[in-house]
Amino acid sequence: MLSLLANVLNISTPYQMLCVKTRMQLETGKSSLGLVGTLRNIIKEEGAGRLYRGLVPPLLLEAPKRAVKFAANDFWGKTYLDIAGETKLTTSLAVLTGCSAGATESFVVVPFELVKIKLQDKTSTFKGPIDVVKQVVAKEGVLGLYAGMESTFWRHVYWNGGYFGCIFQVKALLPKPETQQAQLFNNFVSGAIGGFAGTVLNTPFDVVKSRIQGTTRVPGVVPKYNWTYPALATIFREEGAAALYKGFVPKVLRLAPGGGVLLLVVEFTLGVFRQALGPPYI
């Protein structure tokens, strides 16, 4: 149920933002067209339908990704509470739990992200998702579908750490809710702020991930973008610090409000489970 609701949530967010974000991150050089310029260029040169290229992988990914994210967050939360001998999460444990959930989630995400990036690249000639999988496996083997695993790992570690850690901290600062409406408001605000914070932290790693996964591998040639932290240094040196935040605007427009609505969905679903199964462990 949780996965289904989260899936509906993400389908309802503007998918065009994913395509625009990818294009902005794959664009090299110090100059940038920005959100509006990139969107206008795609429509002018390739047609509005191009904005929906690569739609299938994210849609297929949403349900398993959200299920793994929150199941892992629950598992790691309980594990760290036992290790620390605590009965309630602290800020540091919330961040550690979120980072661990993100690391777990990243293993599910990589192949879907790879296919999406390959399809959304401006120079892409793939016929569709299946064609991407076939060609990548034929040229690089099954492990080729996990190109960018390391950068995806860091992307999700930082986003989830920022998201769950911020939610915990913001909820503690907000007035204690006296009504159901106030509880919903607190959840949305803390989730939205958490989504914003997670996006600020992880965008540089998302840029690197897109560059790595968008690179066509040539046998015997070491790719320019290969490992996360050296790639971050390369982009910073050649394109400036601002390049590490390419695609930030379309990304945050999805993930900040999306983080708020996602937390509403999760809290509602957990409330149903609490009533049916009794109080949770934490």
N, C-alpha and C positions, 0 to 999 in steps of 0.2 A: 504493500500500500504506500509506504514512504517513497519507494523508488518511483512508483507510478505518478504520484503527486509532484515529485521533484521534476520528473520528465516533462509533465505538462507545463510546469513553471518555466522551464528553459525553452520549450517550444514557443511559448508566448513572448519571449524576449526577441528583439529585432535580430534575426539571423544575419541580415546584411552587415551588421557590425562585426561579425566574425570574419567575413570575407575582407572587409575594409581593413580591419586590424592586421590580418595576415599580409595583405599587400603592402601596408605601411612598414611592417617589420622586415619584409624581404627587400625593400628599397634601400640600396646602399648609397653612400654619399652624405654630405652635410646638409644639402638642400632637401626639403620635404614638402610634399604637396599638402599635407595636413588632411584632416578628416573630410572636409567638404570637397577639397580638390581631388583627393583620391576617389571618393564616391562619384564625383562628376566625370572623372576620366574613365572609370570602369563603364559607366552607363553610355558615355559618348562613343568610346572606342569598341566596346564589346557587347553592349546591350544590357538592359536591366536584368535579363535572365542569368547573366554571369554572376550576379550577386548571390545566387542560390546554388552555384556549383560547389559540390562538396557537402551538400546538405545531409546526405545519408549517414556518414560516419558519426557526426555529433549527435544525431538523433538516436542512433543505435547505442551510443556510448552512455547517454544520460542516466538511464535506469541503473545499469551495473555500477557506474561511477558513484552516484549518490548513495547507493546501498552500501558499497564498500567504504566510502568516506565516513558515514555515521556509524556503521557497525565497527569499523576500526577505531573510531574515536571513543566509542563506548568500551571496547576491549582494552585499549591502551590506558584509558582513564582508570578503569578498575585495577589494571596491573600496576600502574604507578602509585595509586593510593595504597595498595598492599605493600609495595616496596618501601614507600615513605612512612608507612604506619599512620597515615592520615585518614580522617573520615569524610572530609570535604576537600574539593579541589581548591588549590591556591593559584595565584596568577602564574607562577612559574610552572606548576604542574599542568595548568590549562594550556600554556604555550607548548610545553613538551608533548602533551597529548596530541595537540593539533598537528605539530610537526611529524609525529609518528604516524598519525592517520594519513597525512599527505604523502608520506613516503610509501605507505602501503597502497594507497590509491594510485600512485604513479605507475605501478606495474600493469594495471588494467588499462591505463589511458594511452600508453605510447603507440601501439599499432593504429588506433583510431586517429590519433593526432597526425601521425605520419601520412596516412591516406588523405586526410583533410588538407594538409599543407601541400602535398603533391598536386591535388586537384585545383587548389585555389591559386597556385603560382600562375603568373601572367603567361609564362611560356609553356604551360602544361598542355600536352597533347594526349593525355590519357582519356580513354573513352568513358571511364567511370570507376567506382571503387574497386570492383572485381579486377579490372584491368590493371590498376595500380598494384594490387596484391600479387597478381600473376607475374607481372614484370619484375617487381622487386624480389620476389622469391626466386625467379628464374636467374636473375643476375647476381644476387647476393645471398641466397638461401633464406631460410625462415628467420634467422637472426637479423636479416636486413630490415625486417619489420620493426625491430627494436632500435633502429638508429635514433639517436637523441635521447636514449634512456637516461643517461646521467643528467642532462640538462632538464629533462622532464621531472626527474626526481627532485632536483633543487627547486624547480618552479612550484611544485606542489608542497614541498616542505615549508617554504617561506609563505605561501598563500594561506595554507591551513593554520600554520603557527600564528600568523597575524590575525586571521579570521576568528579562530576560537579563543585566542588569548585576549583579543580586543572585546569580544562579546562578554567574556567573563568580567573584564575590568569595567566596561561601560554599564553593564547591569548593576554592578555594585555601586556606581555613582548615581544612577537614576533613582528617583523617589520610589519607595516601595509601592507597588501597584495595589490599589484597594478594590478595583473592579476588573472585570474581564476585559473591558475596552482598554484600560490602562496597561494591563498585562500584554495585550496585543501590540499596543504602542511601544512599550519598552522592548519587546522582542524585535519589532521592525527596526527601531532606531539602532539598537545594538548590533543587529545583523547587518544593516546598511553600513554603519561605521566600520564594522569588522570587514565587510567586503571591500570597502575603500582602502582600509589599511593593508589588507592582504594584497590588493592590486598594486599599491605603491611599492610594497616590498618585493613582489615577484615579477614585475614587468621586465626588468633587465634580463632575467633568466628566461622569460617567455620570448624575448627578442632573439636571444642566442638559440633557443630551441627551434624557433622557426627557421633561422639561418642554417642550422645543422641539418634539419630534416628537409629543407628545400634544396640542399646541395646534391647534385648528381655525382655519384661516386665514380671515380676513374681508377681502375686497377693500377697499383703502384704509385699513385699520387696521394700525398697526404692532403686532405681537405683544408682549406683556409680556416673554416670553423669546424673544430673537431671536439675539443673539450671545453667545458663551460667557462672556467675562470680565465684561461688564456684567451678565449674568444671574447669575453667581456673586456679584457685589456686591449685587444686588437680593435674592437669597435670604438672604445673610448679614445684610443690614440689616433685612429684614422678619421673618425666622424664626430668626435666630441661627446661630452656627457649626455647631451640631449638625445642622441641617437639611441641610447639605452632605454629611452622611454617612448620610442616610436610605437604608435598604436595604443598609447595609454588612454586617450580620450574615448575611443569606441569601446575599449576594454572595460573602463570604469563605468561607462554608461550602462553596461550590461550587469556588471558584477556587484556594484554598490547597491542599487535597489534590488537586484536579484538576490544578493546575500540576505537582505532584510526579509523578502518574501519567503526565501528558502527556510529561514529560521522559523517563520510563522508556521509553515507547513510541517516542519520537523516537530515543533513543540505541540502542535495540534495532534499530530499522529501519536507522539509519545504519551500525550494526555489520554488518548483513547486506550492505548496499551496499559497505562497505569490503572485505569478503571477496570479493565478486563482481567489483568494479571496481578494486580497489587503493586505496592511501591517498588521502584527500581533500586538497584544497589547504591546508586549515587543520586 
